[in-house]
Each structure stands twice: as structure tokens, then as C-alpha cells.
Amino acid sequence: MSQSTVLSDFIILSDAPAIPGLTFRNFRGESDYPNILAIINGSKKADSIERSDTLEDIANNYAHLENCDPFQDLLFAEVDGQAVAYNRAFWGREQDGTRVYTCFGFMLPEWRRKGIGTVMLRRGEDRLREIAAEHPQEGPRYFQVFFVDENEKGTLALLEKAGYTPIRYGFSMVRDLSEPFPDAPMPEGLDVRPVQKEHLRAIFDADMESFRDHWGFTPPTEERYLGWVNQPGFDPSLFKIAWDGDQVVGGVQNFIAKEENEEYNRKRGYTEGIFTRRPWRKRGVARALLVQSMKMFKEMGMTETALGVDAENPNGALHLYQSVGYRQVKKGITLRKPME
């Protein structure tokens, strides 16, 4: 176990590598948002990760964290006063009672393979053990890192060396909108309506209810709802929501990542947040909503759509997405190890 001493907001890690100017410290609040953004942006190209974060995204995420106190649960590494890496710890209790304790992070590529990531992961696990010690001790408990991209070779090697093993896979998928659309009528008696502000809570609740039986589901909190409705670029006018009278049946929570499209010179719409409530499953609701979403994006001038899927989704989502033209472009890996 890593030994540490807190001096002001600096942290001395006794097992840190001997790198001139290397220090570790806690989170300093909003002034660290640009450091977080710079580290994410500086690492993504080396890992072949396509994402375009903004300061507004980071501010919203940190305003609505769940089961995480950033002033205790974040760790920064600096060299000569410049932030070069950070990680964050948080925890969750899944629907079946399993407790998962997560530590994830980013590091600038020029500082990798020098031992910094190893000690930061140990420190994150130490913090998670402190948190777990305050929880009931019954039921399974795991350290977890969620959906590491298959191209993040260094991260995967670090985690596997620390005893983590892959337990779940997911795919990023893309659909070319120049291809023909399949026939996908909405089931009789259901209709799709423009989303009004007063519909948002019902849509969120229906989405959460639909995922109760999915692997890794954690019951929602108010912070999760607030983070959803306050995210930059949130545009429910793009949603496709099916109704049966006054009941939300299912939905596709479409969005366009404007900054990402500009950075990667593409015209992509995301068909994400796909759900169907149990009483209306196996009737073609999600298929109809997906096809409507793709047609909408094509009319808007988009040339492709994209989504992510759990490879072992219990309701056959992968097969559904393949049947309407999506193809796998990347794989993500979730890893765990038992908490001693």
C-alpha cells in the first residue's frame, strides 16, 4: 500500500519515482478545470481517442459528481509546477448490491512509462479502500475501470500488471447515412411527439427504469438528472420519444457534438440514450425510433450516425444496431479486480 503524507494541498508519495521536479497535490477547485482539459487533450491523440471536451463540459461534470468529493478524491501529478496527469476516484452500488470502486485518469504521453501512473493508481486504490471501510462489508466489492479503449495500450498494461482483468466489452459503432434505410414502422397506437420541458423528468425516469436489468446499473440520483439536463449543448428537440397516451414508451436521446464535428471534420449525429420500457419491448419501438433519428440527421445534413453498445446487452441491442446498418469501429474494455 502506498504511504502518503498531506502537506497543505501537496501530497508526498513515498514510492514515487525519482523524477526531478515531480510533485503530487490535491484538487484546487475550478482553477484546475483548464489543467484537466489540457491533460485530456494532450493524451487523446497518442491513444487514438476521438473526443472534444470543453471547459463547460468539465464544469458541468464536476458540478454534479456522484459519490465523489473532488477535494479528497482527485490527485494531480506536476513536474516543475505543470500538471502532467490526474486521476479521480469514485464509487457506486449496483442494483444487485455489488459495490464498485473506480479510479480512472489521464497522463500526457511524454510522461508515461516512468512510474508515475503506477504510484497514482496505488494512491487511488488507497483512497477507495478508505471510502470502502466506511461502507457495509457485505456483498461483492471490486476495483473497476470502465470502458478503456482498446487503443489505450499503456493503460491496459498498467491495469493488468496491477491485477485487473477484463470482464466486459463494448463497441463504438457508426452508420453511413448514404446507405438505404430499412422499413421500420412505429407500432400501432404509439406516437412520437416533440419534447417539451415538462417531459424531461418523465423521459429521464423511463430511461433509468429501462436499464434496471442491465449489467452495472446503479440507481440514479438527483445529481445525475441535473448533470443530464444542464450539459452543454443539451437539445431535447433532437430526441425521438415514443408515447402511449401519457406514458413514455421508449426513446433515442439524439445529439450533435458540434466541437467534435469541427475538430474531426465530419458531420455526425449521435443516436445515444436508447431505451424501451419493459411492457413495450419486442415490438420494434427502438428500431422505429432509430430509423426516424437517422432520417432526421440526414435531413439536417449529417453524413453518419454513431452510438455505443454493451456487447452483452441482455435485450439484443447489438443485433438491433447491426440490423439497421451500424458497424463496429472500436472496442472498449471494462476491467475489475476484487477488493482485498
C-alpha positions in Angstrom: 0.0 0.0 0.0 1.3 3.4 -0.9 2.2 5.6 2.1 1.5 9.3 1.9 1.6 12.5 3.9 -0.5 15.6 3.3 1.3 18.9 3.5 -1.1 21.8 2.6 -2.6 20.5 -0.7 0.6 18.8 -1.7 0.9 15.0 -1.1 4.2 13.2 -0.6 4.1 9.6 -2.0 7.0 7.6 -0.5 7.1 5.3 -3.5 7.2 8.0 -6.2 9.8 7.7 -9.0 12.9 9.9 -8.7 12.0 12.4 -11.4 13.3 16.0 -10.9 10.5 18.5 -10.1 7.8 15.8 -9.7 5.2 16.6 -7.1 1.6 15.5 -6.3 -1.2 17.5 -5.0 -5.0 17.6 -4.4 -7.7 19.3 -6.5 -7.9 23.1 -6.2 -11.4 23.7 -7.5 -12.4 25.5 -10.7 -8.9 26.7 -11.3 -8.0 23.1 -12.2 -10.5 22.8 -14.9 -8.1 24.1 -17.6 -5.5 21.6 -16.3 -7.9 18.7 -16.6 -8.8 19.8 -20.1 -5.2 20.2 -21.2 -4.3 16.7 -19.9 -7.2 15.1 -21.7 -6.5 17.0 -24.9 -2.8 16.2 -24.7 -3.3 12.5 -24.3 -6.1 11.7 -26.7 -4.1 11.7 -29.9 -1.5 9.3 -28.5 -4.3 6.9 -27.6 -6.2 7.4 -30.9 -9.2 8.7 -29.0 -11.7 11.0 -30.7 -13.3 13.3 -28.3 -13.7 17.1 -28.0 -14.2 18.3 -24.4 -14.8 21.9 -23.4 -14.3 23.8 -20.1 -18.2 23.9 -20.0 -18.3 20.1 -20.2 -15.9 19.7 -17.3 -17.6 22.4 -15.2 -20.9 20.6 -15.6 -19.4 17.2 -14.8 -17.7 18.4 -11.7 -20.8 20.3 -10.5 -22.8 17.1 -10.5 -20.4 14.4 -9.4 -21.9 11.3 -7.7 -20.2 9.6 -4.8 -17.1 11.7 -5.2 -15.6 14.6 -3.2 -13.1 16.0 -5.7 -11.1 17.8 -2.9 -10.3 14.3 -1.4 -10.7 12.0 -4.4 -8.6 13.7 -7.1 -4.8 13.5 -7.4 -2.6 15.6 -9.7 0.9 15.0 -10.7 3.0 18.0 -11.6 6.5 18.5 -13.0 8.1 21.8 -12.2 4.6 23.1 -11.4 3.0 22.0 -14.7 0.1 19.4 -14.4 1.0 16.3 -16.4 -1.5 13.8 -15.1 -4.6 13.4 -12.9 -6.8 10.7 -11.6 -10.2 10.6 -9.8 -11.8 8.0 -7.5 -15.5 7.4 -7.0 -17.7 4.5 -6.1 -21.2 3.1 -6.8 -23.5 0.4 -5.6 -25.1 -1.6 -8.3 -28.7 -2.8 -8.3 -27.7 -6.3 -7.1 -25.7 -4.9 -4.2 -22.3 -5.2 -5.7 -20.1 -2.3 -4.8 -17.6 -1.0 -7.4 -14.8 1.4 -6.6 -13.4 3.2 -9.6 -10.2 5.1 -10.3 -9.5 6.5 -13.8 -7.1 9.0 -15.1 -5.2 10.7 -18.0 -1.5 11.4 -18.5 0.4 13.4 -21.1 2.2 10.9 -23.3 5.7 12.3 -22.7 5.5 11.4 -19.0 4.3 7.8 -19.5 6.3 4.7 -18.7 8.2 6.5 -15.9 6.4 5.0 -12.9 4.1 7.9 -12.3 0.9 6.1 -13.3 1.7 3.1 -11.1 2.0 5.2 -7.9 -1.1 7.3 -8.8 -3.1 4.1 -9.3 -1.9 2.9 -5.9 -2.9 6.2 -4.3 -6.3 6.0 -5.9 -6.8 2.5 -4.6 -5.7 3.6 -1.2 -8.4 6.3 -1.2 -11.0 3.9 -2.4 -10.1 1.5 0.5 -10.7 4.4 2.9 -14.1 5.0 1.4 -15.0 1.3 1.4 -14.1 1.0 5.0 -17.0 3.3 5.8 -19.5 1.1 3.9 -21.3 -2.1 5.0 -18.9 -5.0 4.4 -21.5 -7.4 2.9 -21.6 -8.4 -0.7 -19.0 -8.4 -3.5 -16.6 -5.4 -3.8 -14.4 -4.7 -6.7 -12.0 -2.1 -8.0 -13.2 -1.2 -11.5 -12.1 0.8 -14.5 -14.8 1.3 -17.1 -14.6 1.1 -20.9 -10.9 1.5 -21.6 -10.4 2.0 -25.3 -8.6 -0.9 -27.0 -6.0 1.6 -28.3 -5.0 2.7 -24.7 -2.3 0.1 -24.6 -0.4 1.7 -21.8 -3.4 2.0 -19.5 -4.4 -1.6 -20.2 -0.8 -2.8 -19.5 -0.8 -0.8 -16.2 -4.1 -2.2 -15.1 -3.3 -5.8 -15.9 0.0 -5.5 -14.1 -1.9 -4.3 -11.1 -4.2 -7.3 -11.1 -7.2 -6.1 -13.1 -8.8 -8.5 -15.6 -11.2 -7.8 -18.5 -14.8 -8.7 -17.6 -17.0 -6.8 -20.1 -16.7 -5.4 -23.6 -18.5 -2.7 -25.5 -18.4 -1.4 -29.1 -18.4 2.0 -30.7 -20.5 1.8 -33.9 -21.0 4.1 -36.9 -23.7 4.1 -39.6 -23.2 5.7 -43.0 -26.3 7.7 -43.9 -25.8 7.4 -47.6 -27.0 3.8 -47.3 -30.7 2.9 -47.7 -32.9 2.9 -44.6 -34.8 -0.2 -43.6 -38.5 -0.2 -43.2 -39.3 0.4 -39.6 -42.9 1.5 -38.8 -43.9 2.6 -35.4 -46.2 0.1 -33.7 -49.9 0.9 -33.9 -51.2 3.0 -31.1 -47.9 4.7 -30.3 -46.8 8.2 -31.5 -43.7 10.4 -31.4 -44.1 14.0 -30.1 -41.9 17.0 -29.8 -40.2 17.1 -26.4 -41.4 19.8 -24.0 -39.6 20.9 -20.9 -42.2 19.3 -18.7 -41.5 16.0 -20.3 -37.9 15.8 -19.2 -38.3 14.2 -15.8 -40.6 11.5 -17.3 -38.1 10.7 -20.0 -35.2 10.5 -17.5 -37.2 8.3 -15.2 -38.3 6.0 -18.0 -34.7 5.7 -19.2 -33.4 4.8 -15.8 -36.3 2.3 -15.3 -35.4 0.6 -18.6 -31.8 0.0 -17.6 -32.6 -1.6 -14.2 -31.8 -5.1 -15.6 -28.6 -4.1 -17.4 -25.2 -5.1 -16.2 -23.5 -2.5 -13.9 -26.7 -0.4 -13.4 -26.6 1.9 -10.4 -29.8 3.6 -9.2 -30.0 7.2 -10.3 -29.5 10.3 -8.1 -30.8 13.8 -8.4 -27.2 14.9 -9.4 -27.4 12.5 -12.4 -30.6 14.2 -13.5 -29.2 17.7 -13.0 -26.0 16.8 -14.9 -28.1 15.5 -17.8 -30.4 18.5 -18.2 -27.5 21.0 -17.7 -24.9 19.5 -20.0 -23.7 22.0 -22.7 -25.5 21.6 -26.0 -28.4 19.8 -24.4 -31.1 19.9 -27.1 -34.2 17.7 -26.5 -35.7 18.9 -29.8 -33.5 16.3 -31.4 -34.9 13.5 -29.2 -37.2 10.9 -30.6 -39.6 9.8 -27.8 -42.4 7.3 -28.3 -45.6 7.7 -26.2 -48.6 5.5 -25.4 -51.1 8.0 -24.2 -49.4 9.8 -21.2 -46.8 7.0 -20.8 -43.2 7.3 -22.1 -42.6 4.1 -24.0 -39.1 4.5 -25.3 -36.6 7.0 -26.8 -33.5 7.9 -28.6 -31.8 10.9 -27.0 -30.0 12.2 -30.1 -27.4 14.9 -30.0 -24.8 16.6 -32.2 -21.3 17.2 -30.8 -20.5 20.4 -32.6 -17.0 20.8 -31.4 -16.1 17.2 -32.2 -17.5 17.5 -35.7 -15.4 20.6 -36.3 -12.3 19.1 -34.9 -12.5 15.9 -36.9 -14.0 17.5 -40.0 -17.1 15.3 -40.1 -20.9 15.5 -40.0 -22.0 13.1 -37.3 -25.1 12.8 -35.2 -25.2 10.6 -32.1 -28.1 8.2 -31.7 -27.5 7.6 -28.0 -29.5 7.0 -24.8 -31.7 4.4 -26.5 -34.2 2.7 -24.3 -37.6 0.9 -24.3 -39.6 0.2 -21.2 -40.4 -3.5 -20.5 -44.2 -3.6 -21.4 -43.4 -2.3 -24.9 -40.3 -4.4 -25.8 -40.0 -6.8 -28.7 -42.5 -4.7 -30.8 -40.0 -2.7 -32.9 -40.1 0.6 -30.9 -36.4 1.1 -30.7 -35.9 0.1 -34.4 -38.6 2.6 -35.5 -37.1 5.4 -33.3 -33.6 4.7 -34.6 -34.6 4.9 -38.3 -36.6 8.1 -37.6 -33.4 9.5 -35.9 -31.2 8.6 -38.8 -33.6 10.1 -41.3 -33.7 13.3 -39.2 -30.0 13.6 -39.1 -29.7 13.1 -42.9 -32.2 15.8 -43.5 -30.1 18.1 -41.2 -27.0 17.4 -43.5 -25.3 14.8 -41.4 -23.5 12.1 -43.2 -23.2 9.5 -40.4 -24.6 8.5 -37.0 -22.8 6.8 -34.1 -23.6 5.0 -30.8 -22.0 2.8 -28.2 -23.3 -0.5 -27.0 -22.6 -3.2 -24.4 -21.6 -6.3 -26.3 -23.6 -8.4 -24.0 -26.7 -6.2 -23.7 -29.5 -8.6 -22.4 -32.1 -7.2 -24.8 -30.2 -7.9 -28.1 -29.2 -4.3 -28.7 -26.1 -5.2 -30.7 -28.1 -7.3 -33.1 -30.6 -4.5 -33.5 -28.0 -1.9 -34.3 -26.3 -4.2 -36.8 -29.7 -4.8 -38.5 -30.2 -1.1 -39.2 -26.7 -0.7 -40.6 -24.3 0.1 -37.8 -20.8 -1.4 -37.9 -18.3 -1.7 -35.2 -15.3 0.7 -35.3 -13.8 0.3 -31.8 -13.9 -1.9 -28.8 -13.8 -0.8 -25.1 -12.9 -3.0 -22.1 -14.1 -2.8 -18.5 -11.7 -4.3 -16.0 -12.1 -5.4 -12.4 -10.2 -6.9 -9.5 -11.5 -8.0 -6.2 -11.0 -5.5 -3.3 -9.0 -7.3 -0.6 
